Amino acid sequence: MNQNRGINQDVTQEMNRSLLLKSLRREGVCSRAHLASLTGLKQATVTNIMKDFLNWGIVKEVGFLNGSKGRRSIGVSINPDGYRVIGVRLARKHYSVGLFDLTGKQIVKERVDFEPEKQPGAEEILNQIVGRMRLLIQQYGKDSVLAAGLAVPGPFIAKKSRIALITGADIWKDIELKAFFEREMDIPVFLEHNANAGAYAHMWDLKEAYHDDILVYIAAGQGIGAGIVMNGRIYEGALGTSGEIGHMTIDRNGKPCACGNRGCLERYASSLELVKTVYGQRAGMEGCNFEDLEQQIRSGDTAYTEHYRRACESLGVGIINIVNVINPDRIIIGDDMARPNPELMEKTVRETVQKGILPDVFDELTLSISTYQGDPILTGAAIVAIDRVFDSPGQFIQN
Ligand SMILES: [Zn+2]
């Protein structure tokens, strides 16, 4: 019986630690008294846990704060020089590996482009990623890098940790990613769908989003996915494949898709598809990549801009369906497709959606293009790892 009580105490202790770290992360700098009032924990509990946190180096004291009645108290914050996590983003034709502090700030980042058709295979790319991760751990110290988060394109079957299909990149199909990273790495690696990772990053960044019940982040890049956040948590679905809006039908007699369906959103509004539409046979060859297209649109090429506008219109049709199904408070569109002309994208999507949904619903919807600095999917991958560390900090740091 005593032993049970011991376990329960440990569980409560770990829950309190988690609550405090998450509150502190949101607040930035905070006094112990304010943390106690925010979390409802006793001041003595906060003080005790903070003592451990300072010893571990996960928080630091940052000088005095002026409180009410002229009282001054010591401010504490997450220690950006303490522990680290690794974020990895795996996309169809590139991957990025970055190191982040526990506030979610990027320390270093490296991006590598590859041609899926030309590589020796997925294993080789994964080995490169592992090599870069190991190098970061070597450089920053084995004890300071706590975990890694990996954002992958989908449909990603979260429950089986495997990508079911990536249109245009068959090499990833059926690879047991989680098993691979567990075998190769000494730190825990957490996998998340890339759109979900992007949604996490926006949620961390956007104070207002904490008050939204439902936020949808749309990653419109080489593929299209959505991260759906309900009451602060990602809505996963039964297998973890929710938000696969790239394979939503917008024209049932439309272009065939690798998923077996026809008229999927991805075939009209992804950056891969736009490149194909614009460059035809030359797509992907030198001077015929999305970056080239982006440049042309930015410099005002009318024909290319019209193709882009139509893709945005298709995205708008997809968004009408999302709004009708889940009625979110806020939709944020990001990734490659949001870059060439965000103003035109916002205008086109807004007009399309307005025409397609009830005025009452439209009036209450906040629709915007992401202004996130940096790559939210890569940062989101790191945040997934940080979030796990903050869920049970003792487990990551004491062991
Ligand atoms: Zn499809």
Residues whose N, C-alpha, C, O or C-beta is under 5 A from the ligand:
A	BS01	ZN	G246 H247 C257 A258 C259 N261 C264
